Amino acid sequence: MSEFLVVTPTAGKNNISDELKDHICSILEAAFSEYEKYAQKNVVAGSKLHSSASRYGTFAMSRSEDESLFVSKGDFWTISSDPSSSHNVHSNLRLIGGSLEYQQPVWGTYGAVFGDRYINRLFAWNTTPALEPIHYSSKFGFHFISNRPILIALALAQVSGRGVALSYSYLLEYLNYGYSLAGNTPFEDVLCLPINKTLKIKDGRLSLTEFPRGLVPDFSFDHDLNEGGEALANALLESTTDAVDALKDPRVQLRLSGGKDSRMLLGALKRTNANVRAVTYGTNSDLETHLASTLASMSGIKHFIGRPSFVPGNTTKARVRNVLSDCLGIPPSEAHLSQYKGSAPEFPGEAISLGQWPLWKGGMAKLLRNTTEYVNLMLAKQSSGILLNAYQIEHDDFLSQWSKNVSASSELEKLYLFAREFRSGLYMQSHVNHYSQDAKLLYPISDMRVTSICDRLSMAEKVSEKALFVALKKIWPESLNYSFHGSSWRFESGGADPVLSGDSYVHRMKMVDLPPAKIEERTADSVPGEGGELSKPIVADLCRELVELENWKFVSCHLQSDFVQNVVLVAAGEEQKYSEIHREFAKYVWRVFTACVWFSGSWIRD
């Protein structure tokens, strides 16, 4: 887990007084001191102050197990969220005509700041998807930049003396989407940098400019399907190898479901020096669990089956509060998971790999239907539908303007770009914060090298999943002989494809008679009730807790009356009402519950 915070004055003066420099350093030190209250105590990481551009009052501070996070050489300095990328970014970036350009692509997943030691300017940006996004704020005479919004919030609280302020705008977006599309963060006055943009500060003035040029793959838009699948496979293999090689300890925990994405990851990891153990949440009676165990047995790796463990807490509210602290104040997008431990590593700093990746499947597009009506329908489905119309209309306007202004080659591509810009990155921010507390994230599927290939695949290649199929066939062809647990390939929805399906089609269409595999049980500290977090008894208890929360009345004033009424009825014991309500109701009860606990601020550590 590596974090940084950069502070620079808005005045843009070349000669900064020693008193102001000391004040900036005190802000940084106080912010990181408060941040330590949220950091896992079993991870060794120290904070360090960097002053390469101190003549302009620009100071940076970082917290990392790896000192290579910050590089200062020649006329420039660089700080990155990924220590393994910092030196390469610093060496390969050039300023050409006032804009940044990579001389050679530096792939990976990172947010970075690149500054001039002798001219009062700096640049900040992040790779896509934005798992490590840049956040910023301009307030109290300073610009703040960080890869963790809570660090900026803590710095603002230090300057204002009023404590951490939570964002009302973010509350409304979280209730609607489970995360923010408009660039809001959970913290007031702290914004998230849009992808494909660079934040530039010159002489104290902040602006958003073009993304650095040069992150372009050696792969043409003009290609056939086999070339596309092979390019995708090579990108994932190279990204996985780079990520594993950067590990100090090669032991990797893989969350294995046996689906397409985790199968791709296992196949890629098999080709590296990683020492992989697979973990599947479920029971021996689950077909998916047996399938995951079969794949693990094929690969010769250990496979553990269990349930996710609760974080400490005697009530749901207490557990959600603790998870919110562990997520550094960003509520989980999948709120029904907001009372469980994150990475649950075997040892502190164990690498973990997992993912269900929409980009190589066409993003939010499920059909090859290139019409405005279909695109609008899929975008509308991103909303929960529980907000009052007075608040919903603002969000609808934002999505409408985004759809109107986004540069897309077709209507259908907008659904890919939506996933690229929002769903595959910003949606994951809480998860990244949570899991990186005590584990090393190893997510090669989020490497911009993979994204750049997905960008150049056609929508037909992505949505049909043909390119993904060809890639998996290259990476691990034997895995295609086994079932995908009801998740068939889209191009095979009408039966075998005469060109692609091959002899493995008959085998993978079998849903039973999987080869026997040894299964090792792992006992969890606690498990959800029978039927899981969305089951009738669990949600009924949750509704009873929800209506007793201190700010339920305030939050419920923003919600549709029928949703509020159903919560009250279920809380009052009319559980038969739950059977009449769509399954989505349970998901949104968890979201509203998490929102109430988050907006109360009770998770903020004193």
N, C-alpha and C positions, 0 to 999 in steps of 0.2 A: 504494500500500500504506500503510494508516494503522493504527497500533496505539496502544493506551493501556493504562495500568496505574494503578489507584486503590488507595491504601493508607489505612486508617483504623484507629485503635486499638479494641480490643474493650472497653476500660475504660469508654467512654462518658462521659468527663469533659468538662466545659465549659472548663476551663482547663488547657491542655497546656503542660508546661515546654518551654523553648527547647531543652533537651538532647534531649527526645524528638522534637521537630520536626526537629532536625538529624539524628537517627538515622533517621527515616522518609525524609527526603530522600536520605540516603546509601544506603538500601536501593533506592530508585527509580533513582538514578544508577548504582549498581552493576549492577542488573538490565538496564538499557538498554545499559550499556557491554558486558556480556556478549552481549546480543542482537545487537549490531552484528557479531559474528562470523558470524552466520547471514544477515545482510542482504546483498542484492546490492550490490556496490560501485559499479555504474554507475547506480544510482538515487539521485538527490539528495534526501535527507530528513534533517531535523534533529530532535533530541530537545529538548523544552521542558517545563519544570516549571511546574505551575499550582497556585496556593495560595489560591484564593478562599475555602475553608473551613478555612484553617489554624488558626483559633482552636480548632477541635476536633481538630486533628491530622490532618485529612483532606487529603491531597495527591494530585495526579494528575500523570502525566507522559505525554507523547504523542510519537510519531514519525510525521511526515507531511510530504509536500511542500506541504501546504496548511495554513496557520495557522488557518483557520476551523474546524478540528476542535473547538476548545474555545471555548465562549461563556460569558461571565459578565456578567449584566445584571440589574439590579433585585435581588430577594431570592434569586435562584437561579443556578445554573451548570449547564451541560450539556456533556458530551463524547460524541462519537459516532464510530463507525468510518467513517462516510461524511461527509466535510466538507460536501458539498452538502446534507445533511439537518440538520446541527447547528442552524443558525439557525431553521429551520422547526420543529424539535422544541421548541426552547427557547421560541419565540413562541406555540406552539399548545397547550402542556401546562398544565394547571391541577391544583392539589391540591384535591380536593373530599372532605370527610369523611375525610381521611387517605389517600385513594386517588388515583391519577393518572387523568386523563381528557383526551383530545384534544378541543379545541374545534373543530378542523377536522382531518380525516385528514392525516397526513404519511406518504405512501406511500414505498416504496423498500425497500432491503435494508440493514439496519444493526443494530448493537447500540449501546445508549446507556446513559449514567448521568446521572441528573438529581438534583442536590443542592441543599440549602438552605444559604444562606450564614450564616444567623443562628439556625438550629435544627439540632441535631445529628442529621440524618437525610439519607438518600439512597436512591435507587431505581435498579435496573438491570434491563433487559429487552432482548429482541431480536425483530425481526420474524420472520415465518414464511414460508417454511422457513428454518431456522437456518443460513444460509450464513455469518453473522457472529454466532455465539452468544456469550453471556456465560458466562465461567468465573469460578469463585470458590474461595476457600479461607479457612479460619479457623484460624490456627495461630500460635504464638509471640507471642500477645497482639495480633495484628493480623488484620483482614479484608483480603483482596486480591481485586480485581475486574479482569478484563481480557478483551479479545476474542481474545487469544492465550494459550493455557494455558502455553506455554513461558515467557512473561514472569513468570507467577506462580511457576513452578518455579524460575526463575533467582533470583527474589526470596527464595523459601524457602531456596534453597541459600546465598544470601548471609547470611541470618539464622542458619541452622544451622551453616554452615561445613562441611557434609558432602557438598556436591556435589548434582547433580540426581538425584533418586530416581525410578525408573520403576515403573509400576503393574503388579503381578502380575494384578490383576483385569482390567485392560485387555488384558493379553496373552491371557487366556483368551477374552475376548469377541472380540478381533481374530481369533483362530484360528477361532472359530465363525462370526462374521458379517462380518468385514472392517472392523468399526467397533464402537462401543459403543452399546447401546440403553439401558443402565441409568444413564447419566450419568457414567460413568467417563471419564477422559482418560488419555493415555499417562503422566501424571505423578502420582505418589503424593500423596494429599491434595488434589488439584485436581479439582474437579467441574464438570460442565456444567449450566447452568440448564435445567430442563425448559421446553419451549415452553408458551405460554399461562400462564406464571408471571412474576411480578416478584420480584426479590430486593430486600428492604427491610432497611435497617440504621437503627435509631433508638436513640440513646443507647447505642451499642455492641452492641446485640442484633440478631442476624440472623434473618430469617424469610422465608418464601416466601409471597407474597400473590397476589391476582388480577392478571391482565394488564390494562394500561391500557385503559379504556373509550374508545370513539369511533372506532376503526379499522373503520368499517362503510361499505360501499359504498352508493351510491344505486341499488340494484338489488334488486328483490323476489324472495323465494323463489317467488312465484306469477308465472310467466312461461311463454311458449310457447318452442318450440325456436329459432325465429328470433330472438327477443329474447335468449335465452341465448347463442347464437352471436355475435350482434352485441355484447353486453356483453363477452364474452371478447375479441373482436377489438379493441374500443375500449380495453379495459384494457391489452392488449399494445402497441397503437400509442401510447397515452399514456405508458406506462412506457418504451418505446424512445425516444420523443422527449425525455423528461426526461433519460434517461441520456446520450443523445448531446449534448444541449444543455449538460450539465455538463462535457463534455470540454474540455480546453484545446486539444487537437489532434484534429480530426475523423476522422483515419485509424483505420480499424477492420479488424482481422483476423477473418474469420468462418470457423470450421471448418464446411465445407459437405459434408454427406453426401448431400443430395438427398432425405432422408426428410421426414417430416411436420414435425418440430420445427425442423430447420435451414431448411426451406422457409418456415415461418412467420416465423423470424427474418429471413431474407433479404427476404421481402416487407415486413416492418415497417421494416427498415433502409432499403429503397428509398424510403420515404416521408419520410426525414429528410435532414439535411444531411451525413450520414456519407459519408466517402470509403472505400468498402468494397473490400477484396481478399479473395477466397475461397481457402482452403487445404483440400485434400483429401489424406489419406494413402492411398496406393494406387498402382496402376500403370495405364498406358494401356489394358490389356486388361480392366480391371474394368468391368463394366456400371455399377456405382454411380458410379465415377469419371467415366465418359462422361456419366451423367445429371447429376451435379453440374456438369460443365463446360457442359452444355447450358443449365442454369438460370443459370449465371453469364453465359453469352453472351447469353441473353435479357435479362439485367439490365444488360448493358453494363459489367461489372466484370471485372477481371483474375482469372485462376484459376491457382493454382499446385498442382502435383501432386508428391508426394515421399514420403519415408519419415520417420518420427520419428528424431531424432538422439540418439545416446547422450550421456549426461553423461560427463565425464572419468572414466577408470578403466580399468585393464588387465584386471580380472576382474569377473565379475558381482557379487561381494561388494563390491568397491570402488565400482562404479557405484551399487549399491543403497544403500550407506552415504552416498554423496554426495547422492542423491535424498532420503534421510531427513533429512539436514541441511537441504536446500532446502525440505522440507515442514515444517520447524520441529518435527521429532520425531513427527509424526503419520503413521504408515505408510499408504501408498496403499490405499484400499479395493479398487481393481483392481490387485492386486499384480503382475500380469504386465507392468504399465507402469512398474514401479519402477526402471528403469534409463535412462529417457529424459528429455530436456529437457521442460520444461513448455510455456509459452506460445510459446517461440521467436519473440520479437517481431522485427519488421524494424528497430525502433529501441527503445531503453529507454522504457518507459511507453506503448507502443502499446496501444490498447484491443483487447481480444479478446472475442469473443462465440461461445458454443457452448452446446449443451445437448440432452439427451434427457429430456423432462420428463414425469414420470408423473402429475402431479396432474390435468391436463386430460383424462387418459385413464382416470381412476378409480383411480389409485394402483396397488396390487398386484392389483387385481381384473381378471381377463381375461375373465370370463364374468358374465352377469347371473344368478348363482346365489346366491340369498339364503338359504343354509343354514349352520348352524353347522359342519357337516362340511366344506363347501368352504372356509370361512374358516379353520378350524383347519389344513386341508391347506396352504393358501397361506402361513400363518404358519410352519408347520413347515418349509416349503421355504426359509425364510430361513437356516436352520442349515446348516453345512457337513456335519455328520454325521461329522466326523473326531475330535471330542473323545471322551474316555472318558466313559462314562455317569455316573460320579461327578461330573464337572464339567458335563456337559450338562444334568443334571436341574435345577440351579440356574437355568440360562438358560431352560429350559422353564417353570419355575415363574414366572419374571418375565413371560414372554409370556402365560402363562395368566392371571395377575393383571391384566396390562394389558388383555387382551381382556375380562375380567370387569368391570373398573372403568371403562373408557373410555366416555364419553357419546356414544352413536351412535344414529341414528334407525333403523338396521336392522343386521342382522348383516353385510351386504355393505359397508356404509359403514365398518366397522372397517378394511377393507383400504385404503380411501382415507385414513383417519386415520392408519394405520400409515405410509404414504408421507409424509403431511403432517408427522408428528411425527419420523420417523426417516430414511426412505430418501431423501427429496428434500433433506434438509439436513445432518444429522450425517454421512451417508455421504460428503458432498462436502467435509468440512473439510480433509482432506489436499490435495485438488485445489485448493481456494481458496488455501491457504497457498502451494502450489507455484507456481501460475500468477500470483498477485499479487506474487510476488517482483520480477518485472521487467516486468509488464504491468498495465494498468488493466482490471479485470474489468467487462465490460458485459453483465450477465445480466438483461435485462428480464423474462424468464420467471420469475425468482425474486422479482420485486417483489411486495410484499404486496398491492398493488392487484390483481394477477392472481390471487393466492391467494384473496383475498376473493371474487372472482367464482366461482372454482372451488368454493369452499365452498357457494355458493348454487345451483350447477347440481345437478340430480338425478343420482343414480348412473346411471340409464339414459342420460341425456344424455352423461355422461362415458365410461362403459364402452363404449357403442356407437360412440363417437367422432363422433357426429352433431354435437355442439356445436362440436367442433374443426373438422370439415369446413365447417360454416357460417361459422366464423370465418376460415378460410383462403380461402374463397370471397369473403368481403368484403375481405380484405387483398390477395390476389393471385389472382384467379380464373383467369388464364391458366395458372398453374402446375398447375392440376388437369388439364390436357390431357396431362400427361406421366406416365410410369410412376413408381411408388413402389418399384421394384426388389423386387418380391415381397412388399412390406409393404402389403397391401391394407387398405382401411378395414374395420373390424370389421362395420359395418352392411351391408357389401357382400359378406360372406363367402358368402352364398348366392346372389349375383347382384346385378344392379342394383336399387337402391331406386327404386320408381316415383315417389316424391316428390322425393328429394334428388339422386340420381345425375346426372341431366341428360345433355346431349349429350356431355359430356366423358368419360363412363364408358368408351365404346369406345376412346377414345384412350389413356387412362391404363392400360388393361388390357393394352396392347401392351408386351411386354418387349424388343422389338428395334426396329430401324429408327428409332432416335432421330436427330433432325436433327444434321448434322455441326457440330462446334464446335472452335474453335482451342484447343489444349492446350499450356500452357507447362510445361516440366519444371523441377523444382527438385531439385538434388542434395543429399542429406543427408550429414552427416559419417559416419554409420554406419547400417546397417540391420539388422533382425533376420534370422535365417537363413531359408532357404527354408521356407515354410509358416507362418512367424510364431512368436511366443513360445510357443504351445501345441503346436508340432510335436514329433514324436517325437525327432529329434536334439537339439533345444534342451533339451527336458525331461530327456532322458537325461543330458546334460552337467550340467544343474542339479542333478539327484539326486546326481551324483558330487561336486559342490561342497558340496551340502547336508550329506551325511554326514560331511564333514570340518570343518564349522563347529564352533567351540569350544563352543557350548551346544546342539548338536543333541541330545545325549543327554538334557539336562534338558528341553528342549521336547518331545521324542518321548515322554517318560514320561507326557505328558498326552493322547496321541493313541491312537486305535484301533489295535490290533496289526496288523490287516490292511493299514491304510494305511502304517504304518511298514515292514512287511514288503515291500510293493510298492515303496516308495522304495529300500530296500536292494537288492532284486532288480534293479531298473532300473539302479541305480548300479553293480552288479556286472557289468553287460553283458547281462543277460537282457532286451534291449529288446523281444523279442517279447511279453513280459508286458505292455508298454505298450499293445499293440494289443487286448489283452483287457480293458482297464480303461476305464471310462466317461471321456469327455472331461473331466468335472469334476476328475478326478485331477490333470491338468496345472495347472488353475487353483489347486488347493489346494497343490500343491508350491510354486508361486510364493508363495503366502500364507505357508506355513510357513518358507520360505527368508527372506522379508522379515521375518517375526516374529523369527527367530533373530538376524538382523543387528541389528534394532531393539533387542531385549532385551539384547544384548551391551553396548549403550551406546557402541559404537565410533564412532557418528556424532556424538556430543557433542563440540563443538569446544572445545579448550583455549585 
